[in-house]
């Protein structure tokens, strides 16, 4: 399966012309909103996955129980196969519209895993957590060990973002996506994210912009993981969203070696 993040720029497109076999949306954009666009995607035979941005799994504020019940209702309404959110904090006193990393320690892994389990108790199902891009961090564990410990303790799944691993390696020499994946239980991977990134000369860092085509090494690795393990792959393109033809060319480039 090859999918794409469904963005507001696509609402006026002919959805049937989008060369994707599944879609992903942010649930925050569809709670208490008109869901007819989602229903039309589903009626076309293509499922809609939910990928959140505000659960604040790595924060310290109490989990928003009302929000979790709304997420559960949305999952049930559209039959979403997967619900995920980021392995990060988004602000304890209010949503800060950014993803802040959690220190990579065993203590933090246990604390975050407890919060993931609490979410799953409300949802009545497993969720997936996504490894994020980070620009500075603390802790005594390699990121992959931290992620693996959260997955084990929470008994949850992983939304494996290959672009984020590549960006972190370019910025911090943390290890290639291949190194990261070699230490994971791939049975826990729900699906894969691929995206593009850019170098920002102001900060001297590669930034996870989701505004460019997927770089070739990430694209090749996504193909390999799909071919060898049957893991679905989803293209994210959030900024400077191209036109339909350009997006389809990017999807078709992934599809060329991926059985859907």
N, C-alpha and C positions, 0 to 999 in steps of 0.2 A: 504493500500500500504506500502511496505517496500523497501527501496532503499539503495544505497551505493554510496559513493564518488568515482568517476572514476579517478584513478591515473595513472601516466605514467608506473608504474610497471605492469599494467593490459593490456597494449596495445597489448602484444603478447599472451594474454590469449584467449581462446575460449569464446567470450562474451555470447554465448548462455548457457554456463555452469555456469555463475554467477547467483546465486539464488536471484535476485533482480527484482523488477517490475518497478523501475525507477532509473535514475542515476543523479548525480550532478557533474558539472565541474566548474572550475574557468574560467570565460570568458576571462581573460587576456591571458590564454594559447591558445586561439583559434581565436583571432582576427588576421586577415591577415595570418592565418595558414591553412594547409590542414585539412579540416573538415570531410574527409571521415570516420574516426573512429566514429564520432558523427552521421553521416548519417546512418551508419550501425546499431548503437544502436537504432536509431529511426525507421528504417525499420523493426527491430525485434518487433516493437509494444511497445517499452518502451520509455517514454519521457525523455528528458534531461533538468534538471533544471540548472540555472546559479547562482552561488554563488561567488561574487567578493571579492577581497582582497585589492583593491587600490582606492576606490572611495573617501576616506578621508572625510566622512560625518561630523565628529566632528572637522575637521581642520578649518583653517581660510583662506587658499588660495582659490582663485576663483575655482569653479568647472571646470573641463576640458571638454569644450563643444565638442571638437573633439572626445574625448574618449566616451562621452555619446552617440554621434551619431553612433559611431562604435558599442556600446553595443546595441543600438536600432536595428541596421541592423542585428546583430547576433541573437537577440531575434526573429526577424521576419524570418530570414533564417531557423532556426531550430524549430520554433514554441514553444519556451520555455514557459512552463506554469507559471514559477516563476523566477523573477530576484531578488537577494538579495545582501546586503553587510553588513558590520559590523557597529554597533553603536559605532564608535571609530575614532581616527585620525591615519593616516599612514605617516604623515610628510608633511610639507607645502613647504619646499624647495627641496624636493626630496623624493622618496619612501624609507622608512626606514625598510621595511620588518618586521614590528612589529605592534601590535595593541595597541594604547595608549588610555586610558580611558578618557572620558569627565567628568568634575566635575558635580556632581548630584545636579543641581540647576534649579529653574524655568527659570531663564534667559538663561541658556544654553539649556534647553529643547526647548525653543522658537526659539533660534538661529539655533539649529540643525534641528528642524522641518521645518524651512524655507528652509534650504538647501535640505532636503528630498523632499519638494514640488517642488523645482526648478528642481530636477532630474526627478521627475514624469512628469513635464510639457514637458521636452524634450523627454522622453520615450513614452509619450502618454498613460500611464497606471500606476497602483499602483506598487510599489516595496515593498519588505519586508526588515526589518532591524533586525539584530541579536544581542541579548544581549551577551556581551563578558565576558571572564575571566579577572579580574583585580587584581593586586597585591598590589596596593596602590591607594587611591583616596581621593578627597575632596568633599565638598558640604554638604548641610543640608537636602537633601531628601534621603529616602531609594531608593535603585536602582529601585525597582519595580514601585514606584511612578514616578520616572523620565522616565522610559521606557513607562509607560502608558500615560504620558503626551505627549511624542513625538508622539506616535501612534495616539492620539486624535487630536493633532494640525496639524499633517501632513496628516492625513487620509490615513495612510499606513498600511501595514500588519507586522506581527512579525514572524521571524524565531526563534522559541523558542528552545534555546540550554539548555537542561536539565543538561548536564555535566558541563557547565560553572556555572550554579547556584549551583550545588553540590560542585564544587571546591571553589567558593567564600565563601560558607557557612563553609567549612572546614577551610579555611584560616582566615576568618574574623567574623564568627558567624553571618552572615547576614540573616539567615533564610533558611529553607529547600526548596527544589523545590516545595513541596506541599504548603508551605506558600506563595511562590512567585506566583504560579499559581492561588491560591485562590483570588488574587487581580487583575487578568487579565480578559479582555473580550476575551474568547477563540474563538469567532467568527472571531477575527482578526488574529489568528494563521494560517499561510500558511502551515507549516509543522514543524516537530520536528527534532532536531539533538541529537544523542546520540554518545558517544565516551568513551574512557578510559583515565585515568590520572595516574600520579605517584607522589610520595613524593620525593622531592629533599632535601637531608640532608644539602647541601651547603647553602641553603637559609632558611631551616626550613619551607618550603611551599609546598603545593601540586601544581603541574604544569600541565597545560592543554596540554599534550604531544600528544594525539591522537595516542598512541602507545601500548595500552593495550586493553583487552576485556572490555566491558561495565560492570560497577559494578552492582550488583543485584538490589539495590533499584532504580537506574535510569532505568534499564531495566523494572522493574515491573511498574513503573509510566508511561513509554512510552506505555506499553500495555494497561494500564487503559485508558489513554487519547485517544488511538486509538479506543478501544472498545466502549467507552462511547460517543466520539465526532467525530469519523471518521477522525482523523487527521493523515496524512501520517507521517511515521517515517523513518529517514535516518541515516545510520551508517557511521561515519567518521573514517577513519584509515589512517593517513597521514605519520607517521614515523614507521620504522620497519614493513612495510607492510608485512603481512604473505602470505603464499601460498594460492592458490585458495581453497583447501580443508578446511584449517583453517578459511578462511574468510567466506566460505559458512556455516560452523558450527555456526559461530557467527550470521550470518543472519538467519539461521534456528532456532536458539534459540529465536530470536525476533519473527520470523514467527509462532512459535509454538502456540502462543496465539493471534496472530494478523491476522485478516481476510484480505486477499489481493485480 
